[in-house]
Amino acid sequence: MSASFYEPTGLNRWWLGILMGIVFPMVFFLLYFLFRFNGPSFERYLQILVQSGKIIHVLSLSVLFNLAPFLYFVRTNRFKSGKGVLSVTILFVLILFVLKFYL
C-alpha cells in the first residue's frame, strides 16, 4: 500500500475533533483573561467584555484558534478528526453570527 492511502487510525476519531474544537477556543478565551485582565474576577471580566461590546470580537478570536488542530488533523490524514473540528467551528460561527445581532 502506498503512503498516499495511509490513514492513521489512532487519532482519527470524529468525537476527538469535536472535543478539540471545543477545548481550543475555551483555552484561548481563558488565556486572554489571564494575560489581559489581571485584577478582575472572571465574572467581572465577562461583564466588561459585554458592556464594552467586545465579547463577539474575543469569541471570534478564540474560534480562530481552531485552525491549529484542524490543519494538524488534515495534514496528518486524520480527516474524521478534521471534520469534527470543522463542524464545531461552523457551529460556533453560526452562534456568533446570531449573537452579533442580539448583543
N, C-alpha and C positions, 0 to 999 in steps of 0.2 A: 504494500500500500504506500502510495507517495505521501509526502509531507503535506501536500495541499488538501488531502482528505482527512488528515489527522484532526481529531476533535478531542481535546482534553475533557474528561468527564468529572474530575474531582470538584471543580468549582463551577461547573456548567449546570446550574440549577436556577430555574425561574424565580423561586422564592428567595434565593440568595441575592439576586439582582434587586428584588423588591426591598429586601432588608437594607441593602447598601444604599439604595435610592432614598430611603427614609432617614438612615443614620447620617449620611454625609451632610445634608443640609442642617440637620439638628446640631451636629458638632460645630459647623461653621457659625451658626447662629449663637451658640454658647461661647465660642472663641471670640466672636465680635463683642459680645457682652463683657467678657473678661478683660479684653485689651482696650476697649473703647470707653467703658464706663467702670471705673474702679470703685467709686463711692456707693452709688445707689444699689438697693436690693434688686433682684430680678423683676419683681412686680413693678417697682418704680421705673425700671428700665423699659418695660413694655409700655407703661403709661407715657413715658417721654416719647417713645417712638410713635405711638398712636397720635398723641397731641401734636407732634411736630409734622405729622403726615409722612414720616419716613419709614413706616413699618413695611409698606409694599416694596420699597427700594431695598431694604435689608433682606427681606424674604426672597426677593428676586435674586439678589447676590448669592444667597445661601443655596438656592436651587442650581445656580450656575456651577457650583462645585460638584454636581453630579456628572459633569463632563469627565472628571478624572476616572471614576470607576467604569463609566461607560466605555471610554477609549481603551482602558486596560482590558476589559472583557472582550471587546471587538477585536483588538489586535492580537489577543491570545486565543482566538477562535472559540470563545465561550459565549456563543450567540444567545443562548437561553438566558443567561445572566444579564447580558446586554439588553435583551428585550424587557427584562424586569426593571432595570434601571430606567430605561426609556419610558416604560409605562407609567412609573411613579412620577417621573419628571413631567410628562404630559399632563397628568392629573394635577400636580402642583401648579403648573402654569395655568390651567383652566380655573383652578380655585383662586389664584392670584388675579386673574383677569376679572372674575366676578367681584372679588373684594375691592378691586381698584374703583369700581363704580359705586360701592356701598360705603366706603370709608372716606 
